[in-house]
Amino acid sequence: MAPRLTHSPTRLYSTNPPQGSAVQSFPDPDRPGLFYHLFPAPTSISSSTPVFALSFLPEAPPSVLSSTVIGWLPASGEGEEAGLNDFVENERFREVLHEAVHSALRDGVDEVQKNGAIQVREGWMHIHDNRNVPALGRIGDPDDIIASVRVENGEILAETYQPMPSYRLCTSDGVIQLTEGLEARLVEVLRQKIREESS
């Protein structure tokens, strides 16, 4: 059975691991573009429990510690479930995320962010996670602010990009969700990382 992020208030993941030693991959049935890759134990994450590596790529990462892995969930036994408190973020993925978002802003590939800069005109603009977008004119939760950039004359100054230290890859609202342009750039960067790690 594929793991899944349910839409219940507790956001539980079904984690019934299939038998076998090869890495198995499953798409999230409710979230297009999110994939679970089951790594059997032992791994660098757990010596006794299989783990699901969450990723935006359908192909299994070259290792459980790949920078293309968003984070990990333990794969429990039959009838057991892992919740958001069991999710462990991958710091290496966070670095790749900031690299991708920064380059997307520099290259102007995201219409949502470009329009946001036009509305701001002058000052600092937050780059929000799309899982919990704040109301117009409001500042989002610190957990949902990926970074901030300076805007002048309605233009993003990408060189002022500052990651938000309190940003979380997974909250009670779910796993990271990006706008279309930022997500496309992130997937490009992740594919490049997987090629580098596989060579």
Backbone as JSON, one array per atom type, in Angstrom:
{
  "sequence": "MAPRLTHSPTRLYSTNPPQGSAVQSFPDPDRPGLFYHLFPAPTSISSSTPVFALSFLPEAPPSVLSSTVIGWLPASGEGEEAGLNDFVENERFREVLHEAVHSALRDGVDEVQKNGAIQVREGWMHIHDNRNVPALGRIGDPDDIIASVRVENGEILAETYQPMPSYRLCTSDGVIQLTEGLEARLVEVLRQKIREESS",
  "N": [[0.84, -1.18, 0.0], [0.57, 2.2, -0.82], [2.16, 4.95, 0.83], [0.49, 7.73, 2.36], [-0.52, 11.11, 2.63], [-2.98, 12.15, 4.59], [-6.06, 14.05, 4.63], [-7.0, 14.6, 7.1], [-7.3, 16.22, 10.35], [-5.08, 15.39, 11.85], [-3.24, 14.62, 9.99], [-2.06, 12.02, 9.09], [0.29, 9.55, 7.98], [0.07, 6.71, 6.03], [1.88, 3.87, 6.52], [2.65, 1.22, 5.61], [5.07, -0.97, 4.99], [6.13, -2.57, 1.98], [7.29, -5.91, 1.35], [10.69, -6.98, 0.75], [13.96, -6.11, -0.66], [14.71, -4.12, -2.43], [14.61, -0.62, -3.35], [11.48, 0.85, -3.28], [9.03, 2.78, -4.99], [6.41, 5.2, -4.68], [3.67, 7.17, -5.8], [2.14, 10.01, -4.2], [-1.22, 9.71, -3.47], [-2.92, 11.89, -3.16], [-1.56, 14.2, -3.65], [-0.27, 15.48, -6.35], [2.92, 15.09, -7.87], [4.41, 14.54, -5.61], [6.39, 12.12, -4.07], [7.02, 8.93, -2.53], [9.72, 7.05, -1.41], [10.64, 3.94, -0.55], [13.04, 2.82, 1.6], [14.61, -0.05, 2.6], [15.5, -1.28, 5.89], [18.82, -1.98, 7.05], [19.52, 1.57, 7.25], [21.2, 4.75, 6.87], [19.59, 6.36, 8.3], [18.0, 4.82, 10.01], [18.72, 1.92, 11.84], [17.09, -0.26, 12.2], [14.46, 0.13, 11.28], [12.57, 0.4, 8.3], [12.54, 3.23, 6.04], [10.64, 5.93, 4.62], [11.6, 7.98, 2.04], [10.84, 11.18, 1.18], [10.13, 12.88, -1.85], [10.3, 15.11, -4.72], [10.73, 13.93, -7.07], [10.0, 11.25, -9.29], [11.66, 9.04, -9.63], [13.71, 6.83, -7.72], [15.96, 8.13, -5.28], [19.61, 8.23, -5.47], [20.73, 7.55, -3.02], [19.7, 7.12, 0.4], [20.35, 9.39, 1.78], [20.4, 11.43, -0.06], [20.55, 14.71, -1.51], [18.25, 15.32, -2.8], [16.13, 14.43, -1.4], [13.37, 15.35, 0.49], [12.77, 14.82, 3.15], [12.36, 12.39, 5.83], [10.25, 9.64, 6.77], [9.4, 7.25, 9.23], [8.83, 3.84, 8.35], [6.33, 2.09, 9.47], [4.97, -0.87, 11.09], [2.3, -3.17, 10.1], [-0.84, -1.65, 10.3], [0.09, 0.39, 11.91], [0.83, 3.89, 12.13], [2.62, 6.75, 10.92], [3.05, 10.05, 11.96], [3.07, 13.68, 11.49], [4.84, 14.52, 13.45], [6.78, 12.64, 13.32], [8.21, 13.16, 11.07], [11.31, 13.89, 9.59], [13.36, 16.48, 8.69], [15.47, 17.07, 5.82], [18.44, 18.59, 5.83], [20.2, 19.01, 3.73], [18.5, 19.06, 1.53], [17.15, 21.42, 2.04], [19.13, 23.33, 1.5], [19.37, 22.97, -1.28], [16.8, 23.72, -2.04], [16.82, 26.5, -1.43], [18.81, 27.33, -3.18], [17.51, 26.8, -5.63], [15.15, 28.41, -5.49], [16.27, 30.96, -5.21], [17.67, 31.17, -7.67], [15.5, 31.04, -9.43], [14.14, 33.4, -8.83], [16.08, 35.23, -9.56], [16.18, 34.76, -12.3], [13.63, 35.4, -13.02], [11.43, 33.6, -13.39], [9.01, 33.02, -12.22], [5.75, 33.9, -12.23], [3.97, 34.6, -10.18], [5.61, 35.59, -8.11], [6.82, 37.74, -9.45], [4.56, 39.35, -9.94], [3.87, 39.85, -7.29], [6.02, 41.47, -6.53], [5.52, 43.72, -8.07], [3.23, 44.65, -6.83], [4.22, 45.23, -4.27], [6.15, 47.2, -4.77], [8.18, 48.88, -3.34], [10.48, 47.88, -0.85], [10.63, 45.07, 1.43], [9.91, 41.77, 0.42], [8.2, 38.81, 1.17], [8.76, 35.4, 0.4], [6.46, 33.07, 0.17], [5.46, 29.81, 1.3], [3.24, 27.79, -0.52], [1.38, 26.26, 0.78], [0.01, 27.47, 2.8], [-1.08, 30.21, 2.29], [-0.92, 33.62, 3.15], [-3.5, 36.05, 3.92], [-4.26, 38.77, 1.7], [-2.01, 41.42, 1.95], [-1.14, 40.68, 4.43], [1.29, 39.22, 6.69], [2.71, 36.05, 6.51], [2.83, 32.97, 8.5], [5.88, 32.44, 10.28], [6.89, 29.86, 9.92], [6.11, 29.3, 7.35], [7.34, 31.05, 5.62], [9.6, 31.13, 3.17], [11.78, 32.68, 2.33], [13.11, 36.05, 2.1], [13.15, 38.94, 0.0], [14.52, 41.96, -1.34], [12.69, 44.58, -2.85], [12.67, 46.9, -5.45], [11.34, 49.59, -7.2], [9.32, 47.91, -8.14], [10.68, 45.64, -8.92], [12.32, 42.56, -8.33], [15.17, 42.24, -6.36], [17.3, 39.97, -6.65], [19.8, 39.41, -5.56], [19.6, 40.13, -2.94], [18.49, 38.08, -1.58], [17.38, 36.34, 1.24], [17.39, 33.59, 3.21], [14.79, 32.28, 5.33], [15.28, 31.44, 8.58], [13.44, 30.13, 10.25], [11.73, 28.72, 8.64], [9.85, 25.82, 7.8], [9.95, 22.62, 6.33], [7.88, 20.85, 6.52], [4.73, 21.14, 7.91], [1.79, 21.38, 10.04], [0.07, 21.91, 8.01], [0.95, 20.44, 5.95], [3.38, 19.08, 3.56], [6.0, 20.93, 1.96], [4.92, 23.25, -0.51], [5.08, 24.77, -3.6], [4.82, 27.69, -5.73], [3.95, 27.54, -9.24], [6.1, 28.29, -11.02], [8.35, 28.37, -9.27], [8.34, 25.73, -8.36], [8.8, 24.31, -10.75], [11.42, 25.16, -11.33], [12.74, 24.16, -9.06], [12.44, 21.37, -9.47], [13.99, 21.09, -11.8], [16.54, 21.72, -10.75], [16.75, 19.67, -8.84], [16.81, 17.42, -10.52], [19.28, 17.84, -11.76], [20.95, 17.6, -9.51], [20.55, 14.91, -8.88], [21.72, 13.69, -11.07], [24.38, 14.48, -10.66], [24.93, 13.23, -8.19], [24.67, 10.59, -8.89], [26.76, 10.02, -10.54]],
  "CA": [[0.0, 0.0, 0.0], [1.35, 3.43, -0.9], [1.97, 5.86, 1.94], [-0.28, 8.88, 1.92], [-0.8, 12.22, 3.53], [-4.44, 12.28, 4.59], [-6.52, 15.41, 4.86], [-7.55, 14.7, 8.44], [-6.57, 17.21, 11.14], [-3.81, 14.89, 12.36], [-2.36, 14.42, 8.85], [-1.31, 10.8, 9.27], [0.82, 8.88, 6.81], [-0.02, 5.26, 6.07], [3.26, 3.44, 6.3], [2.79, -0.23, 5.58], [6.14, -1.22, 4.05], [6.1, -3.82, 1.28], [8.43, -6.78, 1.62], [11.72, -6.98, -0.28], [15.12, -5.3, -0.31], [14.92, -3.03, -3.38], [13.87, 0.61, -3.07], [10.21, 0.9, -3.99], [8.55, 4.16, -5.07], [4.96, 5.36, -4.77], [3.19, 8.56, -5.84], [1.14, 10.35, -3.2], [-2.5, 9.7, -4.18], [-3.64, 13.15, -2.99], [-0.69, 15.34, -3.95], [0.53, 15.24, -7.55], [4.29, 15.56, -7.82], [5.08, 14.13, -4.37], [6.66, 10.69, -4.14], [7.61, 8.24, -1.38], [10.66, 6.01, -1.81], [10.85, 3.09, 0.62], [14.38, 2.24, 1.77], [14.57, -1.06, 3.66], [16.54, -1.19, 6.92], [19.31, -0.79, 7.76], [19.93, 2.74, 6.49], [21.87, 5.77, 7.69], [18.55, 7.02, 9.1], [17.58, 3.87, 11.05], [19.34, 0.6, 11.7], [16.11, -1.34, 12.34], [13.16, 0.43, 10.69], [12.6, 0.98, 6.95], [12.11, 4.63, 6.02], [10.19, 6.54, 3.39], [12.25, 9.23, 1.65], [9.91, 11.98, 0.39], [10.83, 13.57, -2.93], [9.51, 15.63, -5.83], [11.11, 13.17, -8.26], [9.41, 9.91, -9.27], [12.69, 7.99, -9.55], [14.33, 6.71, -6.39], [17.25, 8.83, -5.18], [20.74, 7.3, -5.44], [20.95, 7.1, -1.65], [18.7, 7.62, 1.35], [20.8, 10.7, 2.24], [20.49, 12.31, -1.22], [20.06, 16.09, -1.33], [16.95, 15.42, -3.47], [15.12, 13.95, -0.45], [12.81, 16.42, 1.33], [12.89, 14.35, 4.53], [12.1, 10.97, 6.03], [9.23, 9.13, 7.69], [9.6, 5.82, 9.51], [7.83, 2.92, 7.79], [5.9, 1.27, 10.61], [4.37, -2.17, 10.79], [0.9, -3.23, 9.69], [-1.79, -0.99, 11.19], [0.7, 1.52, 12.59], [0.94, 5.06, 11.26], [3.57, 7.79, 11.3], [2.46, 11.38, 11.8], [3.97, 14.78, 11.19], [5.89, 14.61, 14.46], [7.81, 11.67, 12.97], [8.91, 13.63, 9.89], [12.64, 14.46, 9.83], [13.78, 17.28, 7.55], [16.8, 16.88, 5.27], [19.1, 19.89, 5.72], [20.8, 19.12, 2.4], [17.43, 19.48, 0.63], [16.89, 22.84, 2.33], [20.13, 24.09, 0.75], [19.0, 22.88, -2.69], [15.59, 24.53, -2.16], [17.19, 27.91, -1.47], [19.53, 27.52, -4.45], [16.52, 26.81, -6.71], [14.27, 29.59, -5.36], [17.1, 32.13, -5.49], [17.92, 31.25, -9.12], [14.22, 31.32, -10.09], [13.87, 34.83, -8.65], [17.09, 35.94, -10.37], [15.84, 34.6, -13.72], [12.26, 35.89, -13.24], [10.62, 32.53, -13.99], [7.77, 32.8, -11.49], [4.83, 35.04, -12.42], [3.39, 34.98, -8.89], [6.58, 36.42, -7.39], [6.97, 38.99, -10.21], [3.38, 40.16, -9.65], [3.99, 40.29, -5.9], [6.97, 42.58, -6.5], [4.84, 44.89, -8.64], [2.32, 45.16, -5.79], [5.01, 45.77, -3.16], [6.84, 48.38, -5.32], [9.41, 49.19, -2.6], [10.56, 47.24, 0.46], [10.95, 43.65, 1.49], [8.82, 40.86, 0.05], [8.39, 37.43, 1.62], [8.44, 34.3, -0.51], [5.67, 32.17, 1.02], [5.09, 28.45, 0.9], [1.86, 27.83, -1.02], [0.47, 25.4, 1.56], [-0.74, 28.31, 3.74], [-0.85, 31.57, 1.79], [-1.59, 34.59, 4.01], [-4.45, 36.98, 3.3], [-3.64, 39.9, 1.02], [-1.52, 42.47, 2.85], [-0.73, 40.09, 5.71], [2.53, 38.45, 6.72], [2.42, 34.67, 6.84], [3.51, 32.36, 9.64], [7.32, 32.27, 10.04], [7.12, 28.49, 9.43], [5.72, 29.24, 5.94], [8.09, 32.03, 4.83], [10.82, 30.48, 2.69], [12.86, 33.66, 2.27], [12.71, 37.43, 1.83], [13.98, 39.65, -0.97], [14.28, 43.39, -1.46], [12.04, 44.98, -4.09], [12.81, 48.32, -5.77], [10.63, 49.94, -8.44], [8.54, 46.76, -8.57], [11.58, 44.59, -9.41], [12.99, 41.77, -7.3], [16.63, 42.28, -6.33], [17.6, 38.59, -6.22], [21.04, 39.36, -4.77], [19.28, 40.4, -1.53], [17.79, 36.88, -1.09], [17.74, 35.93, 2.61], [16.58, 32.46, 3.69], [14.15, 32.44, 6.63], [15.74, 30.31, 9.41], [12.34, 29.43, 10.92], [10.92, 27.99, 7.66], [9.8, 24.36, 7.99], [9.58, 21.88, 5.12], [6.64, 20.13, 6.79], [3.99, 21.68, 9.05], [0.47, 20.77, 10.16], [-0.6, 22.13, 6.73], [1.5, 19.51, 4.97], [4.74, 19.17, 3.04], [6.29, 22.08, 1.11], [4.2, 23.47, -1.77], [5.59, 25.98, -4.23], [4.12, 28.19, -6.91], [4.3, 26.77, -10.43], [7.44, 28.63, -11.51], [9.36, 27.94, -8.3], [8.38, 24.26, -8.35], [9.46, 23.86, -11.98], [12.87, 25.37, -11.18], [13.23, 23.21, -8.07], [12.54, 20.05, -10.1], [15.17, 21.16, -12.67], [17.74, 21.65, -9.91], [16.8, 18.33, -8.24], [17.26, 16.48, -11.56], [20.71, 18.04, -11.9], [21.59, 17.03, -8.32], [20.5, 13.44, -8.95], [22.74, 13.3, -12.04], [25.69, 14.66, -10.0], [25.09, 12.23, -7.13], [24.69, 9.25, -9.48], [28.0, 9.82, -11.32]],
  "C": [[0.88, 1.24, 0.0], [1.11, 4.28, 0.33], [1.15, 7.04, 1.45], [-0.46, 9.88, 3.04], [-2.3, 12.41, 3.49], [-4.81, 13.72, 4.88], [-7.21, 15.55, 6.22], [-6.75, 15.7, 9.24], [-5.22, 16.7, 11.65], [-2.82, 14.59, 11.25], [-1.47, 13.19, 9.03], [-0.84, 10.25, 7.94], [0.61, 7.39, 7.01], [1.34, 4.72, 5.71], [3.42, 1.94, 6.38], [3.86, -0.58, 4.55], [5.96, -2.54, 3.32], [7.36, -4.63, 1.58], [9.43, -6.69, 0.48], [12.84, -6.02, 0.08], [15.36, -4.14, -1.27], [14.11, -1.8, -2.96], [12.61, 0.61, -3.92], [9.68, 2.33, -3.91], [7.06, 4.2, -5.31], [4.62, 6.83, -4.92], [2.2, 8.78, -4.69], [-0.2, 10.43, -3.93], [-3.25, 11.03, -4.12], [-2.84, 14.37, -3.42], [0.16, 15.04, -5.17], [1.93, 15.82, -7.39], [5.04, 15.24, -6.55], [5.2, 12.61, -4.39], [7.32, 10.19, -2.86], [8.49, 7.12, -1.91], [11.01, 5.21, -0.55], [12.24, 2.48, 0.59], [14.31, 1.23, 2.9], [15.71, -0.84, 4.67], [17.62, -2.22, 6.61], [19.67, 0.33, 6.77], [20.7, 3.67, 7.42], [20.89, 6.47, 8.61], [18.13, 6.12, 10.26], [18.2, 2.51, 10.79], [18.3, -0.52, 11.69], [14.78, -1.11, 11.63], [13.33, 0.94, 9.26], [12.1, 2.42, 7.01], [11.61, 5.01, 4.63], [10.96, 7.84, 3.2], [11.28, 9.98, 0.76], [10.68, 12.79, -0.64], [9.83, 14.14, -3.94], [9.85, 14.91, -7.14], [10.54, 11.77, -8.18], [10.44, 8.79, -9.16], [13.35, 8.02, -8.17], [15.66, 7.45, -6.38], [18.39, 7.81, -5.1], [21.1, 6.79, -4.05], [19.88, 7.71, -0.75], [19.06, 9.03, 1.83], [20.93, 11.72, 1.11], [19.95, 13.71, -0.9], [18.72, 16.3, -2.03], [15.81, 14.95, -2.59], [14.68, 15.09, 0.44], [13.02, 16.08, 2.81], [12.45, 12.91, 4.6], [10.97, 10.72, 7.02], [9.55, 7.68, 7.98], [8.49, 5.0, 8.87], [7.49, 1.93, 8.89], [5.34, -0.06, 10.14], [2.91, -2.05, 10.41], [0.01, -2.57, 10.73], [-1.23, 0.19, 11.94], [0.83, 2.68, 11.62], [1.97, 6.03, 11.82], [2.92, 9.13, 11.03], [3.51, 12.44, 11.53], [5.1, 14.92, 12.21], [7.03, 13.64, 14.18], [8.64, 12.11, 11.77], [10.24, 14.27, 10.29], [13.08, 15.18, 8.57], [15.21, 16.94, 7.13], [17.43, 18.25, 5.06], [19.73, 20.09, 4.35], [19.74, 19.54, 1.38], [17.13, 20.97, 0.82], [17.87, 23.73, 1.55], [19.79, 24.12, -0.74], [17.76, 23.73, -2.95], [15.96, 26.0, -2.3], [17.97, 28.24, -2.76], [18.52, 27.67, -5.6], [15.64, 28.06, -6.66], [15.05, 30.86, -5.71], [17.32, 32.27, -7.0], [16.64, 31.55, -9.89], [13.88, 32.8, -9.98], [14.83, 35.65, -9.51], [16.7, 35.93, -11.85], [14.41, 35.02, -14.04], [11.32, 34.86, -13.83], [9.28, 32.3, -13.29], [6.88, 34.03, -11.55], [4.24, 35.52, -11.1], [4.33, 35.92, -8.14], [6.78, 37.75, -8.11], [5.78, 39.91, -9.96], [3.39, 40.68, -8.22], [4.92, 41.49, -5.77], [6.34, 43.86, -7.04], [3.9, 45.51, -7.6], [3.08, 45.81, -4.65], [5.65, 47.11, -3.56], [8.18, 48.63, -4.64], [9.36, 48.48, -1.26], [10.92, 45.77, 0.35], [9.71, 42.82, 1.17], [9.18, 39.46, 0.53], [8.0, 36.46, 0.51], [7.76, 33.24, 0.36], [5.55, 30.79, 0.42], [3.62, 28.49, 0.52], [0.89, 26.98, -0.21], [-0.4, 26.23, 2.5], [-0.49, 29.77, 3.38], [-1.6, 32.56, 2.69], [-2.57, 35.45, 3.22], [-3.69, 38.16, 2.71], [-3.24, 40.98, 2.04], [-1.05, 41.96, 4.2], [0.61, 39.38, 5.57], [2.19, 37.05, 7.2], [3.14, 34.2, 8.1], [4.99, 32.22, 9.32], [7.66, 30.87, 9.51], [6.89, 28.38, 7.93], [6.42, 30.27, 5.06], [9.43, 31.4, 4.46], [12.0, 31.44, 2.76], [12.25, 35.05, 2.09], [13.67, 38.02, 0.81], [13.59, 41.12, -0.97], [13.65, 43.66, -2.83], [12.25, 46.49, -4.26], [12.18, 48.57, -7.12], [9.88, 48.74, -9.01], [9.36, 45.6, -9.11], [12.25, 43.88, -8.24], [14.49, 41.92, -7.45], [17.09, 40.93, -5.75], [18.86, 38.5, -5.37], [20.8, 39.64, -3.29], [18.58, 39.2, -0.87], [18.32, 36.49, 0.29], [16.83, 34.8, 3.05], [16.0, 32.75, 5.08], [14.54, 31.23, 7.49], [14.6, 29.51, 10.03], [11.46, 28.64, 9.95], [11.01, 26.49, 7.9], [9.3, 23.7, 6.71], [8.26, 21.15, 5.28], [6.0, 20.72, 8.04], [2.66, 20.94, 9.14], [-0.36, 20.99, 8.89], [-0.04, 21.26, 5.62], [2.95, 19.79, 4.6], [4.82, 20.38, 2.11], [5.47, 22.08, -0.19], [4.67, 24.8, -2.34], [4.68, 26.44, -5.36], [4.67, 27.47, -8.14], [5.73, 27.03, -10.92], [8.55, 28.18, -10.58], [9.48, 26.42, -8.28], [9.09, 23.72, -9.59], [10.97, 24.03, -11.88], [13.45, 24.39, -10.16], [13.4, 21.82, -8.69], [13.73, 20.01, -11.05], [16.45, 20.97, -11.86], [17.87, 20.26, -9.28], [17.27, 17.3, -9.26], [18.77, 16.61, -11.8], [21.47, 17.42, -10.72], [21.63, 15.51, -8.39], [21.51, 12.93, -9.96], [24.13, 13.4, -11.42], [25.93, 13.55, -8.97], [25.2, 10.82, -7.69], [25.99, 8.97, -10.23], [29.19, 9.53, -10.45]]
}
